[in-house]
Amino acid sequence: MLGAFDLVAKEVTSKQKADIEEALEKGYRILALSHNVLGEKIQLLCLIFLKDRPKKEAKKILEYFEKQGTQIKIISGDHPKTVSLIAKEVGLEADYIGLSELPESEKELQEVVEEKTIFGRITPERKRDIIAALQANGHTVGMIGDGINDILALKKSDCPIALGSGNEATKSVAQFILLKNDFSVLPNILKEGRKVINNITRVASMNLLRVIYIFTLTVLLLITRHLFPLESINLMMMGIFTVGIPSALLVLEKDEKRNEDDILQKIRDNALPTGIIIGIAIFVMFSLAYKFPIYTTFTDGHFVTHYEEFISDVTLVIGSVQLFSLYLLCRPLSRFRAIVIVGMTALFYGTYFISPVTKFLGIAPFKSFRFVIPTIICILMILMVRALFSKNIKRKTKKIAILLVGLALISGFSFTKLRQYNAKAAIERPQYKKILVDNWERSQVNKENVNER
């Protein structure tokens, strides 16, 4: 029989025991070759000392993963002392534990796997139990294995990785296979994974934001029985400069930052409040434009409503808030991200000064800063929502107080201006009240026609 010395040759002489202890202290793997006849005592023929030499890149790889906040656990079938000495050679000095010391209780095992780093003489079933205990503690577990003894643990892990030289059965349960048995590719795998996750988070948040504000606006218009004020061509420019081009460019960046939050929760938190706020803002702007003579002028005895100016202001508000949301998604800013945001901002606002473009999009050229007030209100509300759900309790109260004061001041200013504007219009244009009444009556007739249909 050939196998681990402490399993195959349980009875050894004092000299052999001393040799074994000395070899273990030097990090040797020890195999025993013995002869056994049924009914007779096992005869030890020889001890075989093997020395594993860690790969040169192993130390750098382990250091990289430790810097990334990844906990390293070594689970082996070899003697725990041997494994610990090999681990020490690659800079991993930690406590070890053997199979006989592992507790049977799941709760106790969950505590042990957090305290210990090296596990020796572990059977396939107990390897699986260790992985399960780590998962029960809230860890996402990736495991590398190459033998049949690793199959149970690999299947249990969240990210099983097999070696190309490993057993076919082992490779069949793995999600990744290191074809050249090269561990140095693992950091690159991690970087690519983080890059994909971060890019998906940003792109999905930006696209979902657009869906949410259109849905919110549609629901509000259905409740009040108004027609949708925007056409798809009006939204095209915003889609290009605040979602399309930024998404395509930001994907090119190597964003390898660790994302500690749940990806779906992060997308929801970024898109949902901002989308709802934008949808409500457009509806309020539409309602105010309907009630107050903001976009109406009196020319040659007739009142003219400049609807394209309203569309222009609405698109400016949506685009400005989306660009602000893009800035929040890109924090902390790198040089590349800053260039993308500044470039898209310049292109977005620049199109309002190009007459052929504004005609094609059905909007008015840039004439006033009316859009600034609703934009600031939206931004303050977005910051307030983010502050409410902030984990930093000390700064939360101060932030909310400042934002509330700012929101109250700008809201009061805007409503005062609206009242002054409406009062002035009522004096200078006495017919405006009649137009309001006519518009209201016309809307009631439209509602009745819709009900009849």
N, C-alpha and C positions, 0 to 999 in steps of 0.2 A: 504494500500500500504506500502511496505517495500523497502527502498532504501537509497541512499545517502541523507543526511540531506538537503544539499543545492539545491537538485533537487526535493525532495518530500515535504519538509516543507520550503517553501520560506518565509513565514511570521511567525516570532517567536517573543516572548516577549523579553523585555530587559534582564530579568533574564535568560531566555533560551539562549539568544545570549551570555551572559557573561559565562554561563556554557560551551557553545560550544567553545568559544575562549580559555578558560582555558584548556579544554580537548585537543584541537588542539596543544596547547603549550607543552603538555605532550606526544604528539605523539599518541593519541588515534584515532582509526577509528570510525566515528560516523554514525550510521544508524538512520533513523527516521521511526517510524511506525505511519501511519496516516489513517484517515477514510474520504472517499470522496463520497458524493452523487451528482449525476449530477445536475448541476444548483445551487448547494450550495457551501459554502466556505469549503475548506479543513480543517479538524479538526485534529490537532496533538495529538496523543495519548501518545506517549512516545519517548524518545531518548535512543538509545542503544550505550554504549561506549565499544569498543573492543580494546584490546591491542595485537599487534603482537610482538612476541619475536624472534629476529633474531637467526638463528642457530649459534652455537659456532664457527664453522669453517668458517662462512661467511666473517669475517674480514680478516683472513689469505688468503682466496681465492681472495678477491678483491685486497689485497696488492700484491699478486703474479702477477696478471694480469696487475696491474699498473706498476710493475717493468719490465714486458715484453713489455711495450710500448703500451698496449691495453687501449683504451679509454672506460670508463664505462659510460653507459647511462641507467637511470632508467625511464621507461615509464609505468605509472600506471593509473588506473581508479580512484584511491583514491585521496583525497584532497592533493594538492601539499605540504602543510605545514606538514601534517602527514607523507608523504613519505620522506620529507627532514629530519625530526627528526629521523625516523627509520634508514635512511642512515647514519646519524651522529653517531648512536650507533655502526656502523660497520666501522667507520673511514672515511666515505665519506662525507666531508663537501663541499657543492657546492650550487650554485644558482639554484633556481627552478622557474618554470613557469607553469601557468595554461592554460587550453584550450582557455579561452577567450582572452588571451594575444598572442596566436600564430598567426603570420601573415598569410594571405591567399596567398600572393605572393610567388612563388617558390624560387625566388632569395633571398628574405628576410628570408624565412624559412631556407634556406641553411646557412645563417649567424647565425641565432638563434641557430640551432642545434650544431654549433661549440662552441658557448659561454655558453650554458646551459647544465647542466648534468641531472637534475631531471625534469620530465614532469608529471604533475598531471591532473586528470580529463580528460584524453585523450580518445576520442572515437576510435573505431576500424579503421575508415577511416583515422583519423589523425595519428594514430600509423603507418599506412602504409605510409603516407606522410612523416613522420619523417625518416623512414627507407630509403625511396627514396631520401630524401634530403642528408642524410649521404653518400649514394652511389654516388650521383651526385658530392659530394665533394672529391671523390676518395677513400673512405673507403670501405674495405671489411667488411660486417656487419654480425655478428652472433647474433641470438636472442633466448632467452629462454622464453617460454610461456606455459600455461597449460589450458587456457580457450578459449571459442568460440570467445571472443573478440580479441584474439591474432591471429586468423587464417590469416587474410588479411596481417598483418605485417610479420608473419612467412613465408608465401608464397613469399613475396617480398624480404626477407632477403637472403643473400648468404649461410648462414649455419643455418637453423632452428633447434632448439633443443626443444623437448617437455618433460614434466615430465610423468613418468609412471602412475601417478594417474590422469593425465589430461583427458580431453574430447577425445573421440575416433576420432572425426573429426580433432581435433588439432594434434593428434599423426599421423594421416594419411598424413599430409603435412610436417612432420618433417623428417630430415635426420638422426638425432640422438634422441634416447629416453632414458632418465635416468630412468631405470627400478625401482630403489630403491629410486627415488627422492633425490639422494645424490649428492649435488653440488661439493663435495670434489673430485669427479673423473674428473672434468673439467680440472684441471692442467695436469693430466695424459693424457687426450685426446689430449691436445695441444702438450705435449712432444712427444707423439707417432706420431702425424701428422708431426711435424718438423723432427723427426728422419727419417720417410719415405721419405719426400721431399729431405732432404740432401743426403740420400743414393741413391735415384733415380738420383739426379743431378750428383753425382760422377760416378756412374756405367754407366749411359747413356753417359756421356762425354767421358769416357774411350773407350767404345764400338764404339761410333760415330767417334771418332778420328781415329780408325783403318779403318773404312769404307771410311773416307774422303781421307786418304793418299793413299789407294789402288786405289780409283777412280781417284784421281789426277794423279797418276803414269800411270794408264791405258790410260787416255786421252792423256797424253804427248807421250806415246809410240805409240798410234794409229796415232797421227799426224805425227810422224817421221817414222812410219812403222817399228818399232822394236818389237821383241818378248819380252814377259814379262820375266824379268830376274830371278824372284823368283818362287819357288814352295811352295805349301801349307805347306809342312813339314818343310821348312826353317822358316816359320812364326809361327810354333807351339809353340816353346819355348817362344817367345815374348808374345804370347797370354796367355800362362800359367802364366808367372812371372810378367807381367806388367798389365794384365787385369783380368784374371780368379781368381787367388788366392787372389790378393788384394781386388777385389770386394767382394768375399765371406767373407773375414776377416773383412773388414771395415763395412759391414752390421751389424756385431755383436756389434759395438760400439754404445753407447747411445749418439748420436750427437743431442743435443736439442737446438743448436744455432738458433737464428731467422734468416731466409733467407729473406732479404728485397728486393732482385732483383726478376724479373720475371724468373721462372724456365726454360722456353724454351729459353729465351734470354741468360741466364747464360750458359746453355749447349752449345748453338751455339757459344758464345764468347770463351768458353774454348776449344772446339773441332775444329771449322772451321779453324782458322788461323794456329794452330799447325799442323793439318792434311795436309793442303795445303803446308806448309813449308817442312814437312817430305817428301811428295810426290815429290816436286821439288828437294829436296836434293838427293833422290835416283836416280832420272833421271839424275841429273848433275854428280853424281858419276859414273853412267853407261856410260855416254857420255865421261867422262874423262878417264875411264878405257879402252874405245874403241879407244881413240885417243892417249893416252900416254902409254908407256910400264910399267905401275905401277905393274901389276900382271904377267908380262912376264919375263922369264929367258932364258938364252942361255946355253943349256946343250948338250954336245957331238955333236956339230954342228947343233943342232936343237933348235928352239924357242918353249918354253913350256908355255902355259897360265894357271896359277893356278886359275881356276874359283872359286874353293871352298874358296879361300882366299878373293875374291871379295864378295862372299855371306856372309862370316864371318864378313867382315867390314860393309857391309850394315846392317846386323842384329844387330850388335853392335851399330851402329848409331841410328837405329830405337828404339831399346830397351832402350838406354841411354836417348833419347829425351822423350820417353814415361814415363820413370821413373821420369824424371824432371817434366813432365806434371802432373804426379801423386802427386808429392811433392806440386806443385802449387795448385792442387785441395784440398789437405789435410790441407792447412794452415788455421788458426794457428795450429801448430803441438801439439798434445797431446802426452803423453808417448806411448800410444798404436799405434797411427799413425806412430810415429817415428820408433817404433820397426818393424812395417809392412814394411815401406819403406826401412829401412836398411837391413832387412831380405831378401826382394825380390831382392834388389840390389846385395847382396852377393851371393844369389842362381843363379841369372842371369849370372853374370860374372864368377862364379865358374864353370858353365857347360862347358865353353870354355877350361877348363883345364882337362876335363874328356874325354879321347880318345873315349871310346865306344859311348858316347852321341853325340860327334861331328860327328862321322862316321854315326850314325843313322840319324842325322839331315841334313847331306850333307854339313857341314861347316868345315872349317879348325880350328885346335886348335889355341889358342891365341899365336901369334908370334910377332906382332908389335903394335905400338900405332897410326897407320895411321888413325884410326877412330876418334881420338880425335879432329882433326882440323874440319872436317865437323860437328861433334857433337857440338863443341863450336859455330860454325857459326849459326847452327840451334837455339841453345839456345839464342844467342844474338838477332837473328831476332824475336824470340817469345817474348822476353822481350821488344823489340822495339815496336812491334805491341800492346802489352799490355800498354806500356807507352803512345802510341799515343791516345788510347781511355781512358786513365786515367782521372778521374774527378779532381784530384789534379793538377791544372794548374801550381802552383809555382814549384812543383817538376818535372813536365812533361818535360819542356825544358832542365833542367839539366840532367835528365835521358837519354833523347834521344841523347843529345850531347855526353855523355860518351859512350853510346852504339854504336853510329856511329863511334867514334874514335876506339873503340875496334874492331868493325866489319871491318873497313878499314885496321887496322893493321894485323889482322889475315888473311884476304883475300889476302892482298899484300904478306904476308909471304908464304901462300900456293901456290899462282901463281908463285912466285919466285922459290920455290922449284920444282914445276912442270917443269918450263922452264929449270932449271939446270939439272933436271933428264933426260929430253928429249934430251938436248944437249949432255950430257954424253953418253946416250944410242946411239945417232946417230954416235958418234965417235967410241965407243967400238964395236958397232954392226951395221956395214954398211948395213947388210941385212935387218935390221928392217924396213927401208923405203920401201923396196920391199914388205915386208909383209903387211905394211899399205896399199900400193896400191892394192895388191891382195885382202885384206879384203874388201877394198872399192868397187872393181870391183865385188866381190862375192855378196856384199850387193845389188848392183845395179841389178844384175841378179835375186836375190831373189825378189826384188821389182817388176821387170818385170813379173816374174812368178805369183806373187800375183795379179797383175793387169789383167793378162790373165784369171786367175780363176774368 
